[in-house]
Amino acid sequence: MKPEVRSKVDEIVAQTSEEDMQSLRKSIDATPEAASALKAKGLSSLQVVAINIADGVLTLITKTA
């Protein structure tokens, strides 16, 4: 991820409440396609810190390590 994009994501994550993150992760887990895509990459919704939906494409932004 480009540094300027990472900075923007970090800013958004810092402003997101834990309640909102839990709600987001529950929504991901309730969406078989999203949960399956994460699992295929060896990830889970617990690692998702943000999402983006543009032109019908869902992008899950995860944080590892």
mmJSON file of the N, C-alpha and C atoms, coordinates in Angstrom:
{"data_MODEL":{"atom_site":{
"group_PDB":["ATOM","ATOM","ATOM","ATOM","ATOM","ATOM","ATOM","ATOM","ATOM","ATOM","ATOM","ATOM","ATOM","ATOM","ATOM","ATOM","ATOM","ATOM","ATOM","ATOM","ATOM","ATOM","ATOM","ATOM","ATOM","ATOM","ATOM","ATOM","ATOM","ATOM","ATOM","ATOM","ATOM","ATOM","ATOM","ATOM","ATOM","ATOM","ATOM","ATOM","ATOM","ATOM","ATOM","ATOM","ATOM","ATOM","ATOM","ATOM","ATOM","ATOM","ATOM","ATOM","ATOM","ATOM","ATOM","ATOM","ATOM","ATOM","ATOM","ATOM","ATOM","ATOM","ATOM","ATOM","ATOM","ATOM","ATOM","ATOM","ATOM","ATOM","ATOM","ATOM","ATOM","ATOM","ATOM","ATOM","ATOM","ATOM","ATOM","ATOM","ATOM","ATOM","ATOM","ATOM","ATOM","ATOM","ATOM","ATOM","ATOM","ATOM","ATOM","ATOM","ATOM","ATOM","ATOM","ATOM","ATOM","ATOM","ATOM","ATOM","ATOM","ATOM","ATOM","ATOM","ATOM","ATOM","ATOM","ATOM","ATOM","ATOM","ATOM","ATOM","ATOM","ATOM","ATOM","ATOM","ATOM","ATOM","ATOM","ATOM","ATOM","ATOM","ATOM","ATOM","ATOM","ATOM","ATOM","ATOM","ATOM","ATOM","ATOM","ATOM","ATOM","ATOM","ATOM","ATOM","ATOM","ATOM","ATOM","ATOM","ATOM","ATOM","ATOM","ATOM","ATOM","ATOM","ATOM","ATOM","ATOM","ATOM","ATOM","ATOM","ATOM","ATOM","ATOM","ATOM","ATOM","ATOM","ATOM","ATOM","ATOM","ATOM","ATOM","ATOM","ATOM","ATOM","ATOM","ATOM","ATOM","ATOM","ATOM","ATOM","ATOM","ATOM","ATOM","ATOM","ATOM","ATOM","ATOM","ATOM","ATOM","ATOM","ATOM","ATOM","ATOM","ATOM","ATOM","ATOM","ATOM","ATOM","ATOM","ATOM","ATOM","ATOM","ATOM"],
"id":[1,2,3,4,5,6,7,8,9,10,11,12,13,14,15,16,17,18,19,20,21,22,23,24,25,26,27,28,29,30,31,32,33,34,35,36,37,38,39,40,41,42,43,44,45,46,47,48,49,50,51,52,53,54,55,56,57,58,59,60,61,62,63,64,65,66,67,68,69,70,71,72,73,74,75,76,77,78,79,80,81,82,83,84,85,86,87,88,89,90,91,92,93,94,95,96,97,98,99,100,101,102,103,104,105,106,107,108,109,110,111,112,113,114,115,116,117,118,119,120,121,122,123,124,125,126,127,128,129,130,131,132,133,134,135,136,137,138,139,140,141,142,143,144,145,146,147,148,149,150,151,152,153,154,155,156,157,158,159,160,161,162,163,164,165,166,167,168,169,170,171,172,173,174,175,176,177,178,179,180,181,182,183,184,185,186,187,188,189,190,191,192,193,194,195],
"type_symbol":["N","C","C","N","C","C","N","C","C","N","C","C","N","C","C","N","C","C","N","C","C","N","C","C","N","C","C","N","C","C","N","C","C","N","C","C","N","C","C","N","C","C","N","C","C","N","C","C","N","C","C","N","C","C","N","C","C","N","C","C","N","C","C","N","C","C","N","C","C","N","C","C","N","C","C","N","C","C","N","C","C","N","C","C","N","C","C","N","C","C","N","C","C","N","C","C","N","C","C","N","C","C","N","C","C","N","C","C","N","C","C","N","C","C","N","C","C","N","C","C","N","C","C","N","C","C","N","C","C","N","C","C","N","C","C","N","C","C","N","C","C","N","C","C","N","C","C","N","C","C","N","C","C","N","C","C","N","C","C","N","C","C","N","C","C","N","C","C","N","C","C","N","C","C","N","C","C","N","C","C","N","C","C","N","C","C","N","C","C","N","C","C","N","C","C"],
"label_atom_id":["N","CA","C","N","CA","C","N","CA","C","N","CA","C","N","CA","C","N","CA","C","N","CA","C","N","CA","C","N","CA","C","N","CA","C","N","CA","C","N","CA","C","N","CA","C","N","CA","C","N","CA","C","N","CA","C","N","CA","C","N","CA","C","N","CA","C","N","CA","C","N","CA","C","N","CA","C","N","CA","C","N","CA","C","N","CA","C","N","CA","C","N","CA","C","N","CA","C","N","CA","C","N","CA","C","N","CA","C","N","CA","C","N","CA","C","N","CA","C","N","CA","C","N","CA","C","N","CA","C","N","CA","C","N","CA","C","N","CA","C","N","CA","C","N","CA","C","N","CA","C","N","CA","C","N","CA","C","N","CA","C","N","CA","C","N","CA","C","N","CA","C","N","CA","C","N","CA","C","N","CA","C","N","CA","C","N","CA","C","N","CA","C","N","CA","C","N","CA","C","N","CA","C","N","CA","C","N","CA","C","N","CA","C","N","CA","C","N","CA","C","N","CA","C","N","CA","C"],
"label_alt_id":[null,null,null,null,null,null,null,null,null,null,null,null,null,null,null,null,null,null,null,null,null,null,null,null,null,null,null,null,null,null,null,null,null,null,null,null,null,null,null,null,null,null,null,null,null,null,null,null,null,null,null,null,null,null,null,null,null,null,null,null,null,null,null,null,null,null,null,null,null,null,null,null,null,null,null,null,null,null,null,null,null,null,null,null,null,null,null,null,null,null,null,null,null,null,null,null,null,null,null,null,null,null,null,null,null,null,null,null,null,null,null,null,null,null,null,null,null,null,null,null,null,null,null,null,null,null,null,null,null,null,null,null,null,null,null,null,null,null,null,null,null,null,null,null,null,null,null,null,null,null,null,null,null,null,null,null,null,null,null,null,null,null,null,null,null,null,null,null,null,null,null,null,null,null,null,null,null,null,null,null,null,null,null,null,null,null,null,null,null,null,null,null,null,null,null],
"label_comp_id":["MET","MET","MET","LYS","LYS","LYS","PRO","PRO","PRO","GLU","GLU","GLU","VAL","VAL","VAL","ARG","ARG","ARG","SER","SER","SER","LYS","LYS","LYS","VAL","VAL","VAL","ASP","ASP","ASP","GLU","GLU","GLU","ILE","ILE","ILE","VAL","VAL","VAL","ALA","ALA","ALA","GLN","GLN","GLN","THR","THR","THR","SER","SER","SER","GLU","GLU","GLU","GLU","GLU","GLU","ASP","ASP","ASP","MET","MET","MET","GLN","GLN","GLN","SER","SER","SER","LEU","LEU","LEU","ARG","ARG","ARG","LYS","LYS","LYS","SER","SER","SER","ILE","ILE","ILE","ASP","ASP","ASP","ALA","ALA","ALA","THR","THR","THR","PRO","PRO","PRO","GLU","GLU","GLU","ALA","ALA","ALA","ALA","ALA","ALA","SER","SER","SER","ALA","ALA","ALA","LEU","LEU","LEU","LYS","LYS","LYS","ALA","ALA","ALA","LYS","LYS","LYS","GLY","GLY","GLY","LEU","LEU","LEU","SER","SER","SER","SER","SER","SER","LEU","LEU","LEU","GLN","GLN","GLN","VAL","VAL","VAL","VAL","VAL","VAL","ALA","ALA","ALA","ILE","ILE","ILE","ASN","ASN","ASN","ILE","ILE","ILE","ALA","ALA","ALA","ASP","ASP","ASP","GLY","GLY","GLY","VAL","VAL","VAL","LEU","LEU","LEU","THR","THR","THR","LEU","LEU","LEU","ILE","ILE","ILE","THR","THR","THR","LYS","LYS","LYS","THR","THR","THR","ALA","ALA","ALA"],
"label_asym_id":["A","A","A","A","A","A","A","A","A","A","A","A","A","A","A","A","A","A","A","A","A","A","A","A","A","A","A","A","A","A","A","A","A","A","A","A","A","A","A","A","A","A","A","A","A","A","A","A","A","A","A","A","A","A","A","A","A","A","A","A","A","A","A","A","A","A","A","A","A","A","A","A","A","A","A","A","A","A","A","A","A","A","A","A","A","A","A","A","A","A","A","A","A","A","A","A","A","A","A","A","A","A","A","A","A","A","A","A","A","A","A","A","A","A","A","A","A","A","A","A","A","A","A","A","A","A","A","A","A","A","A","A","A","A","A","A","A","A","A","A","A","A","A","A","A","A","A","A","A","A","A","A","A","A","A","A","A","A","A","A","A","A","A","A","A","A","A","A","A","A","A","A","A","A","A","A","A","A","A","A","A","A","A","A","A","A","A","A","A","A","A","A","A","A","A"],
"label_entity_id":["1","1","1","1","1","1","1","1","1","1","1","1","1","1","1","1","1","1","1","1","1","1","1","1","1","1","1","1","1","1","1","1","1","1","1","1","1","1","1","1","1","1","1","1","1","1","1","1","1","1","1","1","1","1","1","1","1","1","1","1","1","1","1","1","1","1","1","1","1","1","1","1","1","1","1","1","1","1","1","1","1","1","1","1","1","1","1","1","1","1","1","1","1","1","1","1","1","1","1","1","1","1","1","1","1","1","1","1","1","1","1","1","1","1","1","1","1","1","1","1","1","1","1","1","1","1","1","1","1","1","1","1","1","1","1","1","1","1","1","1","1","1","1","1","1","1","1","1","1","1","1","1","1","1","1","1","1","1","1","1","1","1","1","1","1","1","1","1","1","1","1","1","1","1","1","1","1","1","1","1","1","1","1","1","1","1","1","1","1","1","1","1","1","1","1"],
"label_seq_id":[1,1,1,2,2,2,3,3,3,4,4,4,5,5,5,6,6,6,7,7,7,8,8,8,9,9,9,10,10,10,11,11,11,12,12,12,13,13,13,14,14,14,15,15,15,16,16,16,17,17,17,18,18,18,19,19,19,20,20,20,21,21,21,22,22,22,23,23,23,24,24,24,25,25,25,26,26,26,27,27,27,28,28,28,29,29,29,30,30,30,31,31,31,32,32,32,33,33,33,34,34,34,35,35,35,36,36,36,37,37,37,38,38,38,39,39,39,40,40,40,41,41,41,42,42,42,43,43,43,44,44,44,45,45,45,46,46,46,47,47,47,48,48,48,49,49,49,50,50,50,51,51,51,52,52,52,53,53,53,54,54,54,55,55,55,56,56,56,57,57,57,58,58,58,59,59,59,60,60,60,61,61,61,62,62,62,63,63,63,64,64,64,65,65,65],
"pdbx_PDB_ins_code":[null,null,null,null,null,null,null,null,null,null,null,null,null,null,null,null,null,null,null,null,null,null,null,null,null,null,null,null,null,null,null,null,null,null,null,null,null,null,null,null,null,null,null,null,null,null,null,null,null,null,null,null,null,null,null,null,null,null,null,null,null,null,null,null,null,null,null,null,null,null,null,null,null,null,null,null,null,null,null,null,null,null,null,null,null,null,null,null,null,null,null,null,null,null,null,null,null,null,null,null,null,null,null,null,null,null,null,null,null,null,null,null,null,null,null,null,null,null,null,null,null,null,null,null,null,null,null,null,null,null,null,null,null,null,null,null,null,null,null,null,null,null,null,null,null,null,null,null,null,null,null,null,null,null,null,null,null,null,null,null,null,null,null,null,null,null,null,null,null,null,null,null,null,null,null,null,null,null,null,null,null,null,null,null,null,null,null,null,null,null,null,null,null,null,null],
"Cartn_x":[0.846,0.0,0.906,0.556,1.329,1.272,2.371,2.417,1.266,0.87,-0.212,-1.556,-1.749,-2.982,-2.96,-1.823,-1.698,-1.964,-1.462,-1.674,-3.163,-3.867,-5.303,-6.067,-5.7,-6.342,-6.096,-4.856,-4.531,-5.349,-5.556,-6.344,-7.801,-8.364,-9.749,-9.895,-8.955,-9.001,-8.955,-8.119,-7.983,-9.287,-10.106,-11.348,-12.557,-12.34,-13.428,-13.569,-14.789,-15.03,-14.932,-14.671,-14.603,-15.965,-17.026,-18.376,-18.585,-18.131,-18.254,-17.415,-16.228,-15.364,-16.025,-16.632,-17.311,-18.48,-19.214,-20.33,-19.838,-18.759,-18.178,-17.762,-17.086,-16.596,-17.746,-18.829,-20.003,-20.615,-20.655,-21.196,-20.349,-19.031,-18.133,-18.358,-18.418,-18.611,-19.953,-20.942,-22.272,-22.365,-21.284,-21.246,-20.303,-20.861,-20.023,-18.886,-19.156,-18.123,-16.943,-17.245,-16.187,-15.396,-16.103,-15.431,-14.569,-15.078,-14.333,-13.082,-13.205,-12.045,-10.954,-11.342,-10.361,-9.706,-10.529,-10.009,-9.024,-9.296,-8.41,-7.03,-6.978,-5.71,-5.091,-5.739,-5.24,-5.543,-6.613,-6.987,-8.377,-8.768,-10.129,-10.628,-11.895,-12.473,-11.812,-11.198,-10.51,-9.347,-8.842,-7.72,-8.16,-9.454,-9.973,-10.042,-9.455,-9.471,-10.303,-10.603,-11.403,-11.876,-12.897,-13.366,-13.584,-13.624,-13.969,-14.871,-15.941,-16.816,-16.875,-16.426,-16.435,-16.77,-17.705,-18.111,-18.463,-19.11,-19.537,-18.435,-17.255,-16.127,-15.849,-15.827,-15.541,-14.05,-13.394,-11.98,-11.895,-11.318,-11.116,-9.681,-9.494,-8.158,-7.828,-6.765,-6.396,-5.065,-4.896,-3.645,-3.075,-1.862,-1.196,0.039,0.336,1.509,1.606],
"Cartn_y":[-1.159,0.0,1.24,2.207,3.446,4.161,4.815,5.485,6.469,7.207,8.179,7.481,6.331,5.563,4.933,4.391,3.782,4.822,6.021,7.098,7.402,7.45,7.726,6.606,5.35,4.208,4.262,4.518,4.601,5.689,6.789,7.893,7.466,6.791,6.334,5.304,4.371,3.33,3.956,4.964,5.622,6.293,6.692,7.391,6.459,5.16,4.191,3.566,3.542,2.977,1.453,0.858,-0.602,-1.212,-0.519,-0.995,-1.061,-0.039,-0.031,-1.143,-1.386,-2.452,-3.811,-4.016,-5.282,-5.488,-4.416,-4.487,-4.823,-4.191,-4.462,-5.922,-6.425,-7.805,-8.808,-8.508,-9.383,-9.423,-8.274,-8.212,-9.037,-8.945,-9.721,-11.216,-11.613,-13.028,-13.548,-12.675,-13.059,-13.076,-12.679,-12.659,-13.77,-14.907,-16.058,-15.756,-14.938,-14.638,-13.892,-12.944,-12.16,-13.029,-13.795,-14.664,-15.696,-16.237,-17.237,-16.64,-15.431,-14.769,-14.525,-14.113,-13.922,-15.242,-16.265,-17.579,-18.109,-17.878,-18.331,-17.683,-16.512,-15.797,-16.066,-16.955,-17.257,-16.163,-15.405,-14.283,-14.503,-13.631,-13.651,-12.221,-12.085,-10.745,-9.964,-10.653,-9.961,-9.108,-9.422,-8.665,-7.521,-7.428,-6.36,-5.067,-4.013,-2.718,-1.691,-1.977,-1.047,-1.77,-1.209,-1.722,-0.552,-0.885,0.102,-0.596,0.075,-0.447,0.595,0.206,1.121,0.32,0.812,0.163,-1.303,-1.606,-2.965,-3.905,-3.371,-4.192,-3.903,-4.959,-4.844,-5.103,-4.165,-4.323,-4.353,-5.433,-5.576,-5.213,-4.277,-3.831,-4.481,-5.265,-6.022,-5.547,-5.826,-5.518,-6.828,-7.109,-8.312,-7.898,-8.695,-8.463,-7.1],
"Cartn_z":[0.0,0.0,0.0,-0.811,-0.868,0.485,0.864,2.17,2.4,1.379,1.574,1.789,1.154,1.346,2.735,3.126,4.45,5.54,5.352,6.313,6.451,5.329,5.326,6.041,5.744,6.398,7.906,8.309,9.734,10.425,9.736,10.291,10.498,9.516,9.607,10.722,10.798,11.828,13.215,13.391,14.693,15.128,14.158,14.467,14.571,14.339,14.344,15.724,16.227,17.554,17.514,18.663,18.762,18.425,18.8,18.476,16.966,16.26,14.799,14.172,14.728,14.2,14.421,15.575,15.85,14.891,14.623,13.693,12.286,11.868,10.551,10.454,11.471,11.447,11.464,12.179,12.168,10.776,10.112,8.754,7.79,7.951,7.095,7.327,8.591,8.914,8.408,8.311,7.836,6.31,5.637,4.18,3.719,3.294,2.96,1.973,0.963,-0.025,0.602,1.481,2.127,3.098,3.915,4.887,4.175,3.075,2.301,1.661,1.147,0.528,1.564,2.75,3.816,4.195,4.373,4.775,3.735,2.462,1.394,1.491,2.089,2.264,3.634,4.409,5.744,6.747,6.488,7.354,7.917,8.837,9.378,9.501,9.832,9.979,11.111,12.049,13.148,12.653,11.474,10.921,10.006,9.726,8.87,9.675,9.127,9.801,9.041,7.767,6.968,5.718,5.097,3.813,2.87,1.595,0.581,-0.422,-0.804,-1.837,-2.938,-4.124,-5.265,-6.524,-7.285,-8.538,-8.339,-7.219,-6.947,-6.487,-6.217,-5.769,-4.301,-3.494,-2.085,-1.861,-1.227,-0.871,0.651,1.173,2.609,2.91,3.819,4.194,5.528,5.525,6.729,7.279,8.546,9.214,9.72,9.339,9.8,10.566,11.563,12.439,13.015],
"occupancy":[1.0,1.0,1.0,1.0,1.0,1.0,1.0,1.0,1.0,1.0,1.0,1.0,1.0,1.0,1.0,1.0,1.0,1.0,1.0,1.0,1.0,1.0,1.0,1.0,1.0,1.0,1.0,1.0,1.0,1.0,1.0,1.0,1.0,1.0,1.0,1.0,1.0,1.0,1.0,1.0,1.0,1.0,1.0,1.0,1.0,1.0,1.0,1.0,1.0,1.0,1.0,1.0,1.0,1.0,1.0,1.0,1.0,1.0,1.0,1.0,1.0,1.0,1.0,1.0,1.0,1.0,1.0,1.0,1.0,1.0,1.0,1.0,1.0,1.0,1.0,1.0,1.0,1.0,1.0,1.0,1.0,1.0,1.0,1.0,1.0,1.0,1.0,1.0,1.0,1.0,1.0,1.0,1.0,1.0,1.0,1.0,1.0,1.0,1.0,1.0,1.0,1.0,1.0,1.0,1.0,1.0,1.0,1.0,1.0,1.0,1.0,1.0,1.0,1.0,1.0,1.0,1.0,1.0,1.0,1.0,1.0,1.0,1.0,1.0,1.0,1.0,1.0,1.0,1.0,1.0,1.0,1.0,1.0,1.0,1.0,1.0,1.0,1.0,1.0,1.0,1.0,1.0,1.0,1.0,1.0,1.0,1.0,1.0,1.0,1.0,1.0,1.0,1.0,1.0,1.0,1.0,1.0,1.0,1.0,1.0,1.0,1.0,1.0,1.0,1.0,1.0,1.0,1.0,1.0,1.0,1.0,1.0,1.0,1.0,1.0,1.0,1.0,1.0,1.0,1.0,1.0,1.0,1.0,1.0,1.0,1.0,1.0,1.0,1.0,1.0,1.0,1.0,1.0,1.0,1.0],
"B_iso_or_equiv":[0.0,0.0,0.0,0.0,0.0,0.0,0.0,0.0,0.0,0.0,0.0,0.0,0.0,0.0,0.0,0.0,0.0,0.0,0.0,0.0,0.0,0.0,0.0,0.0,0.0,0.0,0.0,0.0,0.0,0.0,0.0,0.0,0.0,0.0,0.0,0.0,0.0,0.0,0.0,0.0,0.0,0.0,0.0,0.0,0.0,0.0,0.0,0.0,0.0,0.0,0.0,0.0,0.0,0.0,0.0,0.0,0.0,0.0,0.0,0.0,0.0,0.0,0.0,0.0,0.0,0.0,0.0,0.0,0.0,0.0,0.0,0.0,0.0,0.0,0.0,0.0,0.0,0.0,0.0,0.0,0.0,0.0,0.0,0.0,0.0,0.0,0.0,0.0,0.0,0.0,0.0,0.0,0.0,0.0,0.0,0.0,0.0,0.0,0.0,0.0,0.0,0.0,0.0,0.0,0.0,0.0,0.0,0.0,0.0,0.0,0.0,0.0,0.0,0.0,0.0,0.0,0.0,0.0,0.0,0.0,0.0,0.0,0.0,0.0,0.0,0.0,0.0,0.0,0.0,0.0,0.0,0.0,0.0,0.0,0.0,0.0,0.0,0.0,0.0,0.0,0.0,0.0,0.0,0.0,0.0,0.0,0.0,0.0,0.0,0.0,0.0,0.0,0.0,0.0,0.0,0.0,0.0,0.0,0.0,0.0,0.0,0.0,0.0,0.0,0.0,0.0,0.0,0.0,0.0,0.0,0.0,0.0,0.0,0.0,0.0,0.0,0.0,0.0,0.0,0.0,0.0,0.0,0.0,0.0,0.0,0.0,0.0,0.0,0.0,0.0,0.0,0.0,0.0,0.0,0.0],
"pdbx_formal_charge":[null,null,null,null,null,null,null,null,null,null,null,null,null,null,null,null,null,null,null,null,null,null,null,null,null,null,null,null,null,null,null,null,null,null,null,null,null,null,null,null,null,null,null,null,null,null,null,null,null,null,null,null,null,null,null,null,null,null,null,null,null,null,null,null,null,null,null,null,null,null,null,null,null,null,null,null,null,null,null,null,null,null,null,null,null,null,null,null,null,null,null,null,null,null,null,null,null,null,null,null,null,null,null,null,null,null,null,null,null,null,null,null,null,null,null,null,null,null,null,null,null,null,null,null,null,null,null,null,null,null,null,null,null,null,null,null,null,null,null,null,null,null,null,null,null,null,null,null,null,null,null,null,null,null,null,null,null,null,null,null,null,null,null,null,null,null,null,null,null,null,null,null,null,null,null,null,null,null,null,null,null,null,null,null,null,null,null,null,null,null,null,null,null,null,null],
"auth_seq_id":[1,1,1,2,2,2,3,3,3,4,4,4,5,5,5,6,6,6,7,7,7,8,8,8,9,9,9,10,10,10,11,11,11,12,12,12,13,13,13,14,14,14,15,15,15,16,16,16,17,17,17,18,18,18,19,19,19,20,20,20,21,21,21,22,22,22,23,23,23,24,24,24,25,25,25,26,26,26,27,27,27,28,28,28,29,29,29,30,30,30,31,31,31,32,32,32,33,33,33,34,34,34,35,35,35,36,36,36,37,37,37,38,38,38,39,39,39,40,40,40,41,41,41,42,42,42,43,43,43,44,44,44,45,45,45,46,46,46,47,47,47,48,48,48,49,49,49,50,50,50,51,51,51,52,52,52,53,53,53,54,54,54,55,55,55,56,56,56,57,57,57,58,58,58,59,59,59,60,60,60,61,61,61,62,62,62,63,63,63,64,64,64,65,65,65],
"auth_comp_id":["MET","MET","MET","LYS","LYS","LYS","PRO","PRO","PRO","GLU","GLU","GLU","VAL","VAL","VAL","ARG","ARG","ARG","SER","SER","SER","LYS","LYS","LYS","VAL","VAL","VAL","ASP","ASP","ASP","GLU","GLU","GLU","ILE","ILE","ILE","VAL","VAL","VAL","ALA","ALA","ALA","GLN","GLN","GLN","THR","THR","THR","SER","SER","SER","GLU","GLU","GLU","GLU","GLU","GLU","ASP","ASP","ASP","MET","MET","MET","GLN","GLN","GLN","SER","SER","SER","LEU","LEU","LEU","ARG","ARG","ARG","LYS","LYS","LYS","SER","SER","SER","ILE","ILE","ILE","ASP","ASP","ASP","ALA","ALA","ALA","THR","THR","THR","PRO","PRO","PRO","GLU","GLU","GLU","ALA","ALA","ALA","ALA","ALA","ALA","SER","SER","SER","ALA","ALA","ALA","LEU","LEU","LEU","LYS","LYS","LYS","ALA","ALA","ALA","LYS","LYS","LYS","GLY","GLY","GLY","LEU","LEU","LEU","SER","SER","SER","SER","SER","SER","LEU","LEU","LEU","GLN","GLN","GLN","VAL","VAL","VAL","VAL","VAL","VAL","ALA","ALA","ALA","ILE","ILE","ILE","ASN","ASN","ASN","ILE","ILE","ILE","ALA","ALA","ALA","ASP","ASP","ASP","GLY","GLY","GLY","VAL","VAL","VAL","LEU","LEU","LEU","THR","THR","THR","LEU","LEU","LEU","ILE","ILE","ILE","THR","THR","THR","LYS","LYS","LYS","THR","THR","THR","ALA","ALA","ALA"],
"auth_asym_id":["A","A","A","A","A","A","A","A","A","A","A","A","A","A","A","A","A","A","A","A","A","A","A","A","A","A","A","A","A","A","A","A","A","A","A","A","A","A","A","A","A","A","A","A","A","A","A","A","A","A","A","A","A","A","A","A","A","A","A","A","A","A","A","A","A","A","A","A","A","A","A","A","A","A","A","A","A","A","A","A","A","A","A","A","A","A","A","A","A","A","A","A","A","A","A","A","A","A","A","A","A","A","A","A","A","A","A","A","A","A","A","A","A","A","A","A","A","A","A","A","A","A","A","A","A","A","A","A","A","A","A","A","A","A","A","A","A","A","A","A","A","A","A","A","A","A","A","A","A","A","A","A","A","A","A","A","A","A","A","A","A","A","A","A","A","A","A","A","A","A","A","A","A","A","A","A","A","A","A","A","A","A","A","A","A","A","A","A","A","A","A","A","A","A","A"],
"auth_atom_id":["N","CA","C","N","CA","C","N","CA","C","N","CA","C","N","CA","C","N","CA","C","N","CA","C","N","CA","C","N","CA","C","N","CA","C","N","CA","C","N","CA","C","N","CA","C","N","CA","C","N","CA","C","N","CA","C","N","CA","C","N","CA","C","N","CA","C","N","CA","C","N","CA","C","N","CA","C","N","CA","C","N","CA","C","N","CA","C","N","CA","C","N","CA","C","N","CA","C","N","CA","C","N","CA","C","N","CA","C","N","CA","C","N","CA","C","N","CA","C","N","CA","C","N","CA","C","N","CA","C","N","CA","C","N","CA","C","N","CA","C","N","CA","C","N","CA","C","N","CA","C","N","CA","C","N","CA","C","N","CA","C","N","CA","C","N","CA","C","N","CA","C","N","CA","C","N","CA","C","N","CA","C","N","CA","C","N","CA","C","N","CA","C","N","CA","C","N","CA","C","N","CA","C","N","CA","C","N","CA","C","N","CA","C","N","CA","C","N","CA","C","N","CA","C","N","CA","C"],
"pdbx_PDB_model_num":[1,1,1,1,1,1,1,1,1,1,1,1,1,1,1,1,1,1,1,1,1,1,1,1,1,1,1,1,1,1,1,1,1,1,1,1,1,1,1,1,1,1,1,1,1,1,1,1,1,1,1,1,1,1,1,1,1,1,1,1,1,1,1,1,1,1,1,1,1,1,1,1,1,1,1,1,1,1,1,1,1,1,1,1,1,1,1,1,1,1,1,1,1,1,1,1,1,1,1,1,1,1,1,1,1,1,1,1,1,1,1,1,1,1,1,1,1,1,1,1,1,1,1,1,1,1,1,1,1,1,1,1,1,1,1,1,1,1,1,1,1,1,1,1,1,1,1,1,1,1,1,1,1,1,1,1,1,1,1,1,1,1,1,1,1,1,1,1,1,1,1,1,1,1,1,1,1,1,1,1,1,1,1,1,1,1,1,1,1,1,1,1,1,1,1]
}}}
